[in-house]
Amino acid sequence: MATLLPFPSPPTAATTPAEPVLRVHGVRKAFEGREVLRGVDWQVPAGRVIGLLGRNGAGKTTLLRCLLGLAPIDAGAIELFGAPMTEPGGERLHRVGFVPQNFELFPWMKVRAYLDFTAAFYARWNHALAARLLQEWELDPKQKIGRLSQGQRQKLAIVRAIAPEPDLLVLDEPVASLDPQARRAFMAELLALMRGPGKTVIFSTHITADLERADADIALLRDGHIQFTRPLAELKARLSHAVLNRPAGWPTAPALPGVIKSRIAGASLHLLLEDVPAERLHQLAKDEDASLRIEMPTLEDLFVELA
Ligand SMILES: Nc1ncnc2c1ncn2[C@@H]1O[C@H](COP(=O)(O)OP(=O)(O)OP(=O)(O)O)[C@@H](O)[C@H]1O
């Protein structure tokens, strides 16, 4: 198991000094006595795209639902747009768009009628944007929702969430049903739409390539906690992966400051490292009479190692 990334949490160039969109403190949530969220502390800065990563069952859906008041929490506190979630906040919720993992849309309604019906609930609704997205994403406004494919329904759910021009858009695995072409188009659209000042996107996904494309901040949910939230570029700049090979093998991994995780596989020692200079690794290889390969980990590598 990887140790916690010991990054401090100063504001970075990528985060804005603005009021966080979400402040989460000590949030706990159990199902049938099994705790899924174990005191989550998290601050989500305004104006960022955040990719929420975690293994199956880590609690991503649970966390997102709790954040939006869709599931009760057992303990802790959540502030949305600077006000506690316990306060009635109908207007605040107009500023939030949500695409759940499983969405039930009325199957008997036609696409346009459904969007018009939904628009009536919102203070703000960009009809032109909704119409453009329907066209670009090849959704027939006259089609009955029940006859749409899973991917088309997901697109419609996304249009519904984006049309109110939310300040915070939360998407739970939004691309799971989309084909690669639709995923790219969706990501491009999403990022263009949410590039406005102060607009924030949180989305959970297993598709790390999408997060790379979005240049997102990565938040990792593991063991019931958000382990870190860091710009992807910063993670990549600070973390490296070294493989040391020695024919005699490795009875134990040598101690080296900055090792986040080590793994021995036959003659190879794999090290996930934080801020360890290459010279230090070359010295280690020399001392241990081993060959050395240093790699830049992809986000997928990091996910596999850290999640
Ligand atoms: N309503 C519920 N009743 C009982 N257990 C639940 C409920 N909802 C979630 N869980 C459990 O909580 C844990 C976290 O589930 P959750 O769906 O939040 O994970 P996830 O990270 O979104 O997973 P995935 O990546 O597979 O979608 C799982 O063990 C799940 O079985």
PDBQT file of the ligand as one rigid body, heavy atoms in Angstrom, charges set to zero:
ROOT
HETATM    1  N1  LIG A 401     -27.281   2.366  -1.085  1.00  0.00    +0.000 N 
HETATM    2  C1  LIG A 401     -26.290   1.556  -0.687  1.00  0.00    +0.000 A 
HETATM    3  N2  LIG A 401     -26.489   0.571   0.174  1.00  0.00    +0.000 NA
HETATM    4  C2  LIG A 401     -25.488  -0.228   0.611  1.00  0.00    +0.000 A 
HETATM    5  N3  LIG A 401     -24.215  -0.108   0.207  1.00  0.00    +0.000 NA
HETATM    6  C3  LIG A 401     -23.934   0.867  -0.673  1.00  0.00    +0.000 A 
HETATM    7  C4  LIG A 401     -24.949   1.762  -1.178  1.00  0.00    +0.000 A 
HETATM    8  N4  LIG A 401     -24.366   2.625  -2.032  1.00  0.00    +0.000 NA
HETATM    9  C5  LIG A 401     -23.057   2.292  -2.068  1.00  0.00    +0.000 A 
HETATM   10  N5  LIG A 401     -22.803   1.253  -1.266  1.00  0.00    +0.000 N 
HETATM   11  C6  LIG A 401     -21.490   0.632  -1.034  1.00  0.00    +0.000 C 
HETATM   12  O1  LIG A 401     -20.552   1.661  -0.768  1.00  0.00    +0.000 OA
HETATM   13  C7  LIG A 401     -19.303   1.378  -1.389  1.00  0.00    +0.000 C 
HETATM   14  C8  LIG A 401     -18.921   2.537  -2.285  1.00  0.00    +0.000 C 
HETATM   15  O2  LIG A 401     -19.795   2.582  -3.394  1.00  0.00    +0.000 OA
HETATM   16  P1  LIG A 401     -19.704   3.731  -4.492  1.00  0.00    +0.000 P 
HETATM   17  O3  LIG A 401     -20.741   3.440  -5.516  1.00  0.00    +0.000 OA
HETATM   18  O4  LIG A 401     -19.741   5.045  -3.819  1.00  0.00    +0.000 OA
HETATM   19  O5  LIG A 401     -18.223   3.488  -5.079  1.00  0.00    +0.000 OA
HETATM   20  P2  LIG A 401     -17.546   4.043  -6.389  1.00  0.00    +0.000 P 
HETATM   21  O6  LIG A 401     -16.173   4.492  -6.014  1.00  0.00    +0.000 OA
HETATM   22  O7  LIG A 401     -18.433   5.065  -7.038  1.00  0.00    +0.000 OA
HETATM   23  O8  LIG A 401     -17.476   2.730  -7.279  1.00  0.00    +0.000 OA
HETATM   24  P3  LIG A 401     -17.447   2.524  -8.881  1.00  0.00    +0.000 P 
HETATM   25  O9  LIG A 401     -16.131   3.054  -9.365  1.00  0.00    +0.000 OA
HETATM   26  O10 LIG A 401     -17.540   1.040  -9.017  1.00  0.00    +0.000 OA
HETATM   27  O11 LIG A 401     -18.633   3.251  -9.463  1.00  0.00    +0.000 OA
HETATM   28  C9  LIG A 401     -19.482   0.066  -2.133  1.00  0.00    +0.000 C 
HETATM   29  O12 LIG A 401     -18.966  -0.965  -1.342  1.00  0.00    +0.000 OA
HETATM   30  C10 LIG A 401     -20.978  -0.069  -2.267  1.00  0.00    +0.000 C 
HETATM   31  O13 LIG A 401     -21.372  -1.421  -2.261  1.00  0.00    +0.000 OA
ENDROOT
TORSDOF 0
